[in-house]
Amino acid sequence: MMGMNCKKCDEKLMKKGIIQSGNSKYEVYKCNECGHEEMKAIGVNPSYHR
């Protein structure tokens, strides 16, 4: 995967972690320069469905 750049200051984003909301999973990225955070959807949790 290519590195993501901040939309505010164009610096590299660092991966902060993974969160789950409902049945969706997201990667959270944070910019070390300006503190801007972005979330990227990475998929659906298959164990959530019955």
N, C-alpha and C positions, 0 to 999 in steps of 0.2 A: 504494500500500500504506500502510496506517495504521501509525504508529509502535508499537513494542512496548514494554511496560512491564515492569520487573523484578518477579519474583514475590516477592522478599524485601523490597525497600524501596519499590517502586512508582515508581521514577524511570525516565526514558527510557533505553532500551538503544541503544548505538551499534553499528553493523555493524563487525565486526572482520575478516571475510573469508569466503571460501568454501573448503570442504574437500571431498575426495572420498574415500569409503570404499567399496571394492568398486565397484559400479555405481551407487551413490547419491550425490547431491550435497547438501550441507548448507550453510546460511548460519550463521555463528557471530556471536552478539551478546554484547557485554560491557557491564556496568553500570559507569559511571564513579564512582558513589558507593560501592558496597559490593564491587565486583569480581566479582560473580556472572556466570557465563557460561551462555548457553543456545544450543542448536542447533535449527534449524528445517529440516526436509527440504524441498528445493525441486524434486526430480525425480530421474529416472534418466538416466544418461549413455548416449545411444543408440549411441555408437561402441564401447561396451564389449561389446555383443552382436554375434555373428558370424552 
